[in-house]
Amino acid sequence: MNESASLLIACPACRALNRVPQARLTEHPKCGKCGAALFAGKPLALDEPGFHAQVERAGLPVLVDFWAPWCGPCRMMAPQFEAAAAQLEPQVRLAKVDTEAQPALGARFGIRSIPTLVLFRQGRELARQAGAMGAADIVRWTRHYL
């Protein structure tokens, strides 16, 4: 990454886009509109407008966990995904899409099994992995594709 360049970061609270220099990502940036922290070190739950803001409009790579509440492996992976978020943010945003609550997003990306991790950069899919993974594997897999 070019340290002098800026990224557009979508606010998790109000979805406003914030221009943040890459060199300042680790300085706990806040939203210029609502004042919320841009990073919390944990995954965001996304609906369709949130997905649009975080994945399609913002410049930060986003790792999305497509899951469902009834899925045992999904529930087992949830704390691992949260631990990975603490390690990968602020270089990568981690998010979760509940395919039961947001079926259109699951259908749009052809999610056939859950959990499925999909890594996006600037709205484009870079990689996908089906099946539960541990935190270290999630971090390693994500960094491999970036």
Secondary structure, 3 states (H helix, E strand, C coil): CCCCCEEEEECCCCCCEEEEEHHHHHHCCECCCCCCECCCCCCEECCHHHHHHHHHHCCCCEEEEEECCCCHHHHHHHHHHHHHHHHHCCCCEEEEEECCCCHHHHHHCCCCCCCEEEEEECCEEEEEEECCCCHHHHHHHHHHHC
